[in-house]
Amino acid sequence: MCERIHKGMQVGVLAYAGDEPIGWCSIGPRPTFPRLRTTTVSGAADPDDSSVWSLTCFFVPRRLRKCGLATRLLQAAIDHARMQGAAAVEAYPVDPDSPGYRFGGFRPMFLAAGFRELGRLGKRRYVARLELSNSQAAT
């Protein structure tokens, strides 16, 4: 992560309460996530397509969960990607009752934000995409 930051790569968005950082969402151009280079889902982004940004994880402290912070981080990440010229955002959520990999967010949150499912990534993860219109104003 430090190497990516030092290279000036996009790494995510932060949520603050006053001066205190209270949440994080990892988002950046898909090619900056080496582990996604092996993703083989029909309709998923070309691993080298930097116009598609990948949203890979969230961090929300336990004390602030179930308060809507992840949804607000998701919207901020979408807005950030749009402002940086992204054509689409891909995400890799799981079902709420999934026993692991919960840091990628939950499928219903992404569907409510307008993402469409492209397929599955393994047994638990979905691949979801939101096409962006760069002419839309951030909300």
C-alpha positions as CSV (number, residue, x, y, z in Angstrom):
1,M,0.0,0.0,0.0
2,C,2.8,2.4,0.9
3,E,4.4,1.8,-2.5
4,R,1.2,2.6,-4.3
5,I,0.8,5.8,-2.3
6,H,4.4,6.9,-3.0
7,K,3.8,6.3,-6.7
8,G,0.8,8.6,-6.6
9,M,-1.7,5.8,-7.3
10,Q,-5.4,6.2,-6.2
11,V,-5.9,4.0,-3.1
12,G,-9.3,5.0,-1.7
13,V,-11.5,7.4,0.1
14,L,-11.7,8.2,3.9
15,A,-14.6,9.1,6.1
16,Y,-14.1,11.6,8.9
17,A,-15.9,12.6,12.0
18,G,-14.3,16.0,12.7
19,D,-10.6,15.3,12.5
20,E,-10.9,11.6,13.3
21,P,-10.8,9.1,10.3
22,I,-13.7,6.7,10.9
23,G,-13.9,4.6,7.7
24,W,-12.1,3.7,4.5
25,C,-13.0,2.4,1.1
26,S,-10.4,1.1,-1.2
27,I,-11.0,2.1,-4.8
28,G,-8.7,2.8,-7.8
29,P,-8.1,1.9,-11.4
30,R,-8.4,-1.8,-11.9
31,P,-4.8,-2.3,-13.1
32,T,-3.5,-1.0,-9.7
33,F,-4.9,-4.2,-8.1
34,P,-2.5,-7.0,-9.1
35,R,-4.6,-9.8,-7.6
36,L,-7.5,-8.8,-9.9
37,R,-5.4,-9.7,-13.0
38,T,-6.6,-13.3,-12.8
39,T,-10.3,-12.4,-12.6
40,T,-12.0,-14.4,-15.3
41,V,-15.7,-13.5,-15.2
42,S,-17.7,-13.0,-18.4
43,G,-18.3,-9.3,-18.8
44,A,-15.7,-8.3,-16.2
45,A,-13.3,-5.6,-17.1
46,D,-10.1,-6.3,-19.0
47,P,-7.3,-6.3,-16.3
48,D,-5.5,-3.6,-18.1
49,D,-8.5,-1.3,-18.6
50,S,-7.7,1.7,-16.4
51,S,-11.1,3.3,-17.2
52,V,-12.7,0.7,-15.0
53,W,-12.1,1.3,-11.3
54,S,-12.3,-1.5,-8.7
55,L,-13.8,-1.2,-5.3
56,T,-12.1,-3.9,-3.2
57,C,-12.8,-3.3,0.4
58,F,-14.3,-1.3,3.3
59,F,-13.2,-0.6,6.8
60,V,-15.8,0.5,9.3
61,P,-15.0,0.2,13.0
62,R,-17.4,-2.2,14.8
63,R,-18.8,0.6,16.9
64,L,-20.0,2.4,13.7
65,R,-21.4,-0.5,11.8
66,K,-25.1,-0.6,10.9
67,C,-25.3,3.2,10.8
68,G,-25.1,3.7,7.0
69,L,-21.4,4.6,6.9
70,A,-20.5,1.9,4.3
71,T,-23.3,3.2,2.1
72,R,-22.0,6.7,2.4
73,L,-18.4,5.5,1.7
74,L,-19.7,3.6,-1.4
75,Q,-21.3,6.8,-2.8
76,A,-18.2,8.8,-2.1
77,A,-16.1,6.2,-3.8
78,I,-18.4,6.3,-6.9
79,D,-18.3,10.1,-7.0
80,H,-14.5,10.0,-6.6
81,A,-14.1,7.6,-9.5
82,R,-16.5,9.6,-11.7
83,M,-14.6,12.8,-11.0
84,Q,-11.3,11.1,-11.9
85,G,-12.8,10.1,-15.3
86,A,-13.7,6.4,-14.6
87,A,-16.1,4.8,-17.1
88,A,-17.3,2.2,-14.6
89,V,-16.8,0.8,-11.1
90,E,-16.5,-2.9,-10.4
91,A,-17.0,-4.4,-7.0
92,Y,-16.8,-7.8,-5.5
93,P,-19.5,-8.1,-2.7
94,V,-20.8,-11.1,-0.8
95,D,-24.2,-12.0,0.5
96,P,-24.9,-10.7,4.1
97,D,-24.8,-14.3,5.5
98,S,-21.5,-15.1,3.9
99,P,-19.1,-16.7,6.5
100,G,-16.1,-14.8,5.3
101,Y,-14.8,-12.1,3.0
102,R,-17.2,-9.6,4.4
103,F,-14.8,-6.6,4.0
104,G,-15.8,-6.3,0.3
105,G,-19.3,-5.1,1.2
106,F,-22.7,-6.7,0.9
107,R,-24.5,-7.5,-2.3
108,P,-27.8,-5.7,-1.4
109,M,-25.9,-2.4,-0.8
110,F,-24.4,-2.5,-4.3
111,L,-27.7,-3.5,-6.0
112,A,-29.4,-0.6,-4.2
113,A,-26.7,1.8,-5.6
114,G,-27.5,0.6,-9.2
115,F,-24.8,-2.0,-9.7
116,R,-25.6,-4.9,-12.0
117,E,-24.2,-8.4,-11.4
118,L,-21.9,-9.8,-14.1
119,G,-21.3,-13.2,-12.5
120,R,-19.5,-14.9,-9.6
121,L,-15.9,-14.8,-8.5
122,G,-15.4,-18.1,-6.7
123,K,-18.2,-19.5,-4.5
124,R,-18.9,-16.4,-2.4
125,R,-18.1,-13.2,-4.3
126,Y,-20.2,-11.6,-6.9
127,V,-18.8,-9.3,-9.6
128,A,-20.9,-6.2,-9.9
129,R,-20.5,-3.2,-12.1
130,L,-21.9,0.3,-12.2
131,E,-21.5,2.2,-15.5
132,L,-20.8,5.8,-14.9
133,S,-21.7,8.9,-16.9
134,N,-19.0,11.4,-16.4
135,S,-21.4,14.2,-17.4
136,Q,-23.5,13.4,-14.3
137,A,-23.0,15.7,-11.3
138,A,-21.9,14.0,-8.1
139,T,-24.6,13.7,-5.6
